[in-house]
Amino acid sequence: MSKITKDRFAVMSVQYCQYSFEYYVESMAKCGIKWVDFWGGLPHYYRLDYDQAGAGRKLEEIRGLLDKNNQKVAVYTPETLNYPYSFTDPAKETRKRTVDFFELAMQDAKVLGTDKVFLNSGCGLRDVPRDVSFERLIDSYKRIADLAEKYEVDLVLEQLQPYESNLVLAMPDLQRVLDGVNSGRMKVCVDLVAMEVAGENLSQWFDALGNEKIKLIHFSDTYHYILGDGELPLKSYLKTLEDYDYQGIVDLEINDSIYWLDPHSSIEKSVAWLEKEWL
């Protein structure tokens, strides 16, 4: 059985979107977090601000900062949930731009030292038939999966909540993607908040997909709150991960704008909960 210890946790850097990346790295060091979920968005890093050579230099600078603090990138999460990207927009040009951006993300991931690139479905236009958007989603993902094969990178897809999306919301939706794309490079992130909203449980996910597909867990309390500030059965989740011998990273997605003013405290309190209640 694989124990869920402190060195299995990462923190998504999006929570620090109003602070510098240097501040985030220092915060992780203070909290004793080894793994980084590197969010690709301003003010930390946005790929289209650089040409190829400039992006390489910037990413090497970022990796040097992480190396100095004995931290490593577990997954690269490019910002694609909203404008100007969409996997399902009726305009082919928009879908192509999104696929092209993921090729850049795969190149960036390799420089950062990770073989995992994160993605979600975004939202299809709600006045367009859902099946039409889903067909476009599968087509875009097939193109991205072909690129992932080329770059030897795994794609890690999460489910969303109904206010965020009308596409991948629950396990049957994610299974539909896996069947439609039919690529060994398409893996799964289970977002525990979205899972609860869908009325599912973690055992169902592992029974259906197993460790072969589940490569990341988005871990937070209700509404992506600080651990212990909500109502989710967090210790039960961790026990289930151990019972199923989960081998991957548990990613703290403490992701709510109420914490942007003081993100360090939100992670510090979450780590304190883990140390008291679990570790």
N, C-alpha and C positions, 0 to 999 in steps of 0.2 A: 504494500500500500504506500502510495506517494504522499508524504506529509505536506500539508500546506503551512509552510514556515514563512518567516518574514522576507526571506530572500526570494520568494516567489511572487512578490507584489510589485506592481508598477503603478505609476500615476500619469494620467493624461494631462499634458501641459496646457490644454485649452483653458483650464481653470485660471491660468495666469495670464489671460489675454490682455490685461491692463498693466502688466509688469514686463520687464525685460526677461530674456531667456536666461541671462546670468543670475537673476534673482530666483527664477525657478530652480536652476541647478543647485544654488546654495540652499534653498528650502528643502530640496530632496536630501541633500547631505545632512542637514540638521535633523531630518525625520528618519534617517537611516534607510532610505529607499534606494535600491540598487538599479532598478529597471525603469526605463523611460518609455512612455508612449508619446512619441514626438509628433505633435500636432503641427501641420504645415500651414500656418496662417500668420498674418501680421498681428503683433509686431515682431514675431520671432523669426519667421522665414516664409517667404512666398516665392515659389519657383520662378514665376514669370517676371520677377524683378531682376533676374540675372540671365546673362547668356550662359552657354554650356560651361565655359571655363570659369566664369564668375560664380556659378552655382557650385561647382566643384570646390573652389576655394572657400566659399562660405560654409559648406557642409563639413569640410575638413577642419575648419575653425571650430565649428560646433562639436564635432567629434573629439577634438583635442580638449575642449573644455570638459566634456563628459569623462574622457579618459583620466584627466587630472583628478577627478572626483570619484574614480572607480565605478562609474556608471556606464550602462550600455543601453542601446535602443532595442526594445523588444518588438516594437511595431511602429511603422510610419503611418500616420493618419492625415493624409492631405485633406484640406478643407474643400469639400465638394457638395455639401448638403444643399446649398442655395446658389444663387446667381454667382457666376455665369455658367454653371454646369448643370446638366441634366442628362440622365440616361434614357429618358422617355419623352423628351420634348418632341412635338410634331416636326420641328425643323431638323432635317438631317445634319445641317451644319453645326447645330448645338450639340447633337449627340456625338458627332465626329470630334468636336473640340474637347468634349469630356473624355472620350477614349484616348485622344492624343495626350491629354494632361496626365492620364494614368500611366502612359509610357514614361513620361518625365518622372513621375512619382516612383516608378520601379527603378529607374536609374539612380534617383536620389537615395532610395532605400539601400541599394548596394553600397553606396558611398558611406552611408550611416552605419553599415555593418549589420543590417537586419535583412531577413528574407521574407518578411511579412508586410503587406500593404493592406490597410484597412479600407473597407467601403461599406456603404449602405445604399438602399434603393432610391433615396429621395422620394419625392411625391409625384405621381402622375397627375396631369390636369384633372381636376375632379369633375369637370364637365365633359371629359372624354371617357368612353367605355373602358372599364378597368382592364378587360382582357386585351384591348388594343395597346394600352400602356405596358401591360405585362409582356406582350410580344416584343415590344421595343426594348424593354429592359433585358430580356433574354438575349436579344440580338447584340446589344451593347456589351453585355457581359461575355458573350462568346468571343467578341473581338478583343476584349481586355484579357480574357483567359489565354488566348493565343499568344498575346504579348508576354503574359506571365510565364508561359512555357519557355519562351525565348530567353527571358531574363532569369529563369529559375527562381521565381518569387511566388509565394503563396498569397492568395487573396483571402481576406478574412471578412466575411459578410455578417452583419448584425441585423436583427429585426428592430423595427421602430414601433412607436405608439400611434394610435389612430389620429391624433392631432398633428402628427409629424408626416404621416404617409398614408396612402391608400393601397400600398403594394405589399411589401414584406413586413407583416405584422405578427406572424405566429409561425409555429413549426411547419404546418402544411404549406405555407407560402414559401418558406425557405427550402423545403424539400422540392417544391415545384421548380425553384431556381436551379438547385443541384441537378435535378433530372434533365431540365431543359438545356443547361450549359454543358453538362456531361464532361467535366474536366477535373482531373486529379488536383489541379491547382486551386480549385474553389473550396475553401474551408469555411468554418463557422465560428462566429463570436456569439455567445449567448448573453444578451443584455437582460439582467435579472429583473430590472424594473419593467421593461416591456413584457417579459415573460409573465410576471404577475398580473399585469393589466390584461393579458390575453387569457388568463385563467389556467395557465400551464404550470408544470413543476419541473425541476431540474432533472429528476430521475427520468421523466418522459423523454427529455432531450438526449440524455446519454443512452437510454435504451434504444432509441431510434437511430442515433448517429455515431455514438461512441467516440473514443479518443482519436480515432482515425480522422474524423472530421472536425471535432470541437477543439479549437486551438487557442481560444481566448475567452475570458469571462469578464464582462463589464460588471463591476461590483460596487454597489452603493446602496444607501437606504432609500426609503420611499421618495419619489420625485427627484432622485439623484442627490439626496441629502447626505450630510455627514453621517458616518456610521454611528448607529445608536440613537440618532435623532428622529428616526421614523419608526415604522411598524413592521418592517420586513424581517423574516426569520433568518438573520444573517449567519448565526452559528449553525443552523440546520443546512444552509447552503454549503458552508465549508466542510461540514461532515459528509455531505453527499459527494462533494468533489473528491474527498479522500476515499470514500467507499468505492467510487468508480475509478480510482487510481488515475485521476486527471494529472497530466504531466505538464501542462502549460502554465501561462502567466495569469494571475488574478489582477485585473486592471482596475484601480480605483478611479471611477468616473464620477467624482464628486463635482457635478457639472450643473451649477445653477447660478444665475447672475446675482443672487443674494450673497454669494461668497466672493464676488470679484474684488470687493474693496480690500479683503484680507484673506487671500487664498491660502497663505501659509497656515493660518490657524485652522482652516477647514481640514487640511491634510494632517496637521499635527494632532488635532482632536480625533480624527479617524484612526490614525496610527495608535494613539493612546487607547482607544477602544479595543483595537486588535490585541494589543499587548495585555490588556486587563482581561478581556473576555475570551480570548482564543489562544494567543501565543504562550 
